[in-house]
Amino acid sequence: MSEPRHLLDVDDLSSAELVAVLDLADEYKRAQETGESHEDLDGQTLGMLFQKPSTRTRVSFETGMTQLGGHAIFLGADDIQLGRGEPLKDTARTLSRYVDCVMARVFRHENVEVLAEYADVPIVNGLTDDAHPCQTLADLQTIREHFDGLEDVSATWIGDGNNVAQSFLLGCALTGVDCTVVTPAEHTIDERILERARDLGGEPTLTTDPQQGVAGANVVYTDVWVSMGQEDERDTRLRRFEGFQVNEELLEAADDAVVMHCLPAHRGEEITDAVIESERSIVFDQAENRLHAQKALLATLVDSA
């Protein structure tokens, strides 16, 4: 058995591998639209570890495995021994004897690193506090659809320099998308992520000025200001992010930019209801593409195992 390939963050893929996954995602999307069977993981099983609740991650992975001819098992923290203190390395080695791939949606990024160290099957990061690579795959697929490619596309991230922002920045660097990050000074992108993006050939622009940051952008992307586990910081965060809301006034500086959000959205905070419901919004295309991009990723990783 060859060493398994893992996806702990999007730059675990090379630029060429990332494009290949996106191409396969497009093929799967067309197959679903035409009713063509694409059961490339017939008889395979995905174990899904969840410490954090989810709508899109659970439904898209579970549905995706069904469409690929396989099966998915939901494993909540209280459903298995992980919630009772079993070491992650034991969970990794045990699950490797049962399933063909593991997707983990957990808090600490170190947890997926431990799973990858001890598992004999591919580990997919379904979200950690540091990264959300599966969301980035769907984001890039969505941008490609709307601009017929990724060349000469400029994207602006506005809001919190969180896990979604960090993976998106790396994905932009891998695919040549010009990326600007607009955050309050206290919530900027981790310097280590910026260095990784630069090593990949990216030249991210950082600013604290929302109007300046969105000027000329093709894509304006935001996410919640208060993520799971940050509820005690809510009042402080809302004060710091004042002026960073994606609303119709801000978008006047962004010409014809489309608007993205990874969902769930706190309408009236980081984005207005009017914007998310407008013709500019491609938010639900993003949500749909989680399904297709993840199918392509699973097929790629399991096939290489």
Long-range contacts (C-beta under 8 A, 24 or more apart in sequence): 1-120, 1-305, 2-304, 2-305, 4-119, 4-120, 4-121, 4-122, 4-123, 4-301, 4-304, 4-305, 5-122, 5-300, 5-301, 5-304, 5-305, 6-116, 6-119, 6-122, 6-123, 6-124, 6-301, 7-122, 7-123, 7-124, 7-125, 7-133, 7-134, 7-297, 7-301, 8-109, 8-112, 8-113, 8-116, 8-123, 8-125, 8-131, 8-133, 9-125, 9-130, 9-131, 9-133, 9-167, 9-170, 10-131, 10-133, 10-136, 10-137, 10-167, 10-170, 10-171, 10-174, 11-170, 11-173, 11-174, 11-196, 11-200, 12-133, 13-174, 14-174, 15-174, 15-175, 15-200, 17-300, 18-137, 18-140, 18-171, 18-174, 18-175, 19-175, 20-300, 21-137, 21-293, 21-296, 21-297, 21-300, 22-137, 22-140, 22-141, 22-144, 22-293, 22-296, 24-296, 24-299, 24-300, 25-137, 25-141, 25-289, 25-292, 25-293, 25-295, 25-296, 26-141, 26-144, 26-145, 26-292, 27-296, 28-67, 28-292, 28-295, 28-296, 29-289, 29-292, 32-67, 32-292, 38-67, 38-68, 38-295, 39-67, 39-68, 39-69, 39-70, 40-68, 40-69, 40-299, 40-303, 41-65, 41-68, 41-69, 41-70, 41-100, 41-298, 41-299, 41-302, 42-68, 42-69, 42-70, 43-69, 43-70, 44-68, 44-69, 44-70, 44-71, 44-100, 44-101, 44-302, 45-70, 45-71, 45-72, 45-73, 45-98, 45-99, 45-100, 45-101, 46-70, 46-71, 46-72, 46-73, 46-99, 46-100, 46-101, 46-102, 46-103, 46-298, 47-72, 47-73, 47-75, 47-95, 47-98, 47-99, 47-101, 47-102, 47-103, 48-72, 48-73, 48-74, 48-75, 48-102, 48-103, 48-104, 48-105, 48-126, 49-75, 49-77, 49-80, 49-82, 49-91, 49-102, 49-103, 49-104, 49-105, 49-106, 49-115, 50-74, 50-75, 50-76, 50-77, 50-105, 50-106, 50-126, 51-77, 51-105, 51-106, 51-107, 51-111, 52-105, 52-106, 52-107, 52-127, 52-228, 53-228, 54-105, 54-126, 54-127, 55-263, 55-264, 56-263, 56-287, 56-290, 57-103, 57-105, 57-126, 57-127, 57-134, 57-290, 60-290, 60-291, 60-294, 61-103, 61-126, 61-294, 61-298, 63-291, 64-291, 64-292, 64-294, 64-295, 64-298, 65-298, 67-291, 67-295, 68-295, 68-298, 68-299, 70-100, 73-99, 88-114, 88-115, 88-118, 89-114, 89-117, 89-118, 91-115, 92-116, 92-117, 92-118, 92-119, 92-123, 93-118, 93-119, 93-120, 95-119, 95-121, 96-120, 96-121, 100-302, 100-305, 101-298, 101-301, 101-302, 101-305, 107-229, 121-305, 122-301, 122-302, 122-304, 122-305, 124-294, 124-297, 124-298, 124-301, 127-163, 128-163, 129-163, 129-229, 130-163, 130-166, 130-190, 131-163, 131-166, 131-167, 132-163, 132-164, 132-167, 132-262, 133-167, 133-171, 134-290, 134-293, 134-294, 134-297, 135-164, 135-167, 135-168, 135-262, 135-290, 136-164, 136-167, 136-168, 136-170, 136-171, 137-171, 137-293, 137-294, 137-296, 137-297, 138-286, 138-287, 138-289, 138-290, 138-292, 138-293, 138-294, 139-168, 139-171, 139-221, 139-260, 139-262, 139-286, 139-289, 140-171, 140-175, 140-177, 140-293, 141-289, 141-292, 141-293, 142-260, 142-282, 142-285, 142-286, 142-289, 143-177, 143-219, 145-285, 145-289, 146-258, 146-282, 146-285, 147-218, 150-175, 150-176, 150-177, 151-176, 153-177, 153-178, 153-218, 153-219, 154-178, 154-179, 154-180, 154-216, 154-217, 154-218, 154-219, 155-179, 155-180, 155-217, 155-218, 155-219, 155-220, 155-221, 156-180, 156-181, 156-182, 156-213, 156-214, 156-217, 156-219, 156-220, 156-221, 156-254, 156-257, 157-181, 157-182, 157-183, 157-221, 157-222, 158-182, 158-183, 158-210, 158-213, 158-214, 158-220, 158-221, 158-222, 158-244, 158-246, 159-183, 159-187, 159-222, 159-223, 159-224, 159-225, 159-241, 159-244, 159-246, 159-270, 160-187, 160-223, 160-224, 160-225, 160-227, 160-237, 160-241, 161-187, 161-188, 161-189, 161-190, 162-187, 162-223, 162-227, 163-227, 164-223, 164-262, 165-189, 165-223, 166-190, 166-193, 168-221, 169-193, 169-194, 169-197, 169-202, 169-204, 170-196, 170-197, 170-200, 170-202, 172-197, 172-202, 172-204, 173-197, 173-198, 173-200, 173-201, 173-202, 173-204, 174-200, 174-202, 176-201, 178-203, 178-205, 179-204, 179-205, 180-204, 180-205, 180-206, 180-207, 180-213, 180-214, 180-217, 181-205, 181-206, 181-207, 181-213, 182-207, 182-208, 182-209, 182-210, 182-212, 182-213, 182-214, 182-244, 183-208, 183-244, 184-208, 184-240, 184-241, 184-244, 186-240, 187-237, 187-240, 187-241, 210-243, 210-244, 210-250, 211-250, 211-253, 214-250, 214-251, 214-253, 214-254, 214-257, 215-253, 215-254, 216-254, 216-255, 217-254, 217-255, 217-257, 218-256, 218-257, 218-258, 219-257, 219-258, 219-259, 219-260, 220-246, 220-250, 220-251, 220-254, 220-257, 220-258, 220-259, 220-260, 221-259, 221-260, 221-261, 222-246, 222-259, 222-260, 222-261, 222-270, 222-271, 223-261, 223-262, 223-270, 224-264, 224-265, 224-266, 224-269, 224-270, 225-266, 225-269, 225-270, 226-266, 226-269, 238-269, 241-269, 241-270, 244-270, 245-269, 245-270, 245-271, 245-272, 246-270, 246-271, 246-272, 246-275, 247-271, 247-272, 247-274, 247-275, 248-272, 248-274, 248-275, 248-278, 251-275, 251-280, 256-280, 258-282, 259-283, 260-286, 261-286, 262-286, 263-287
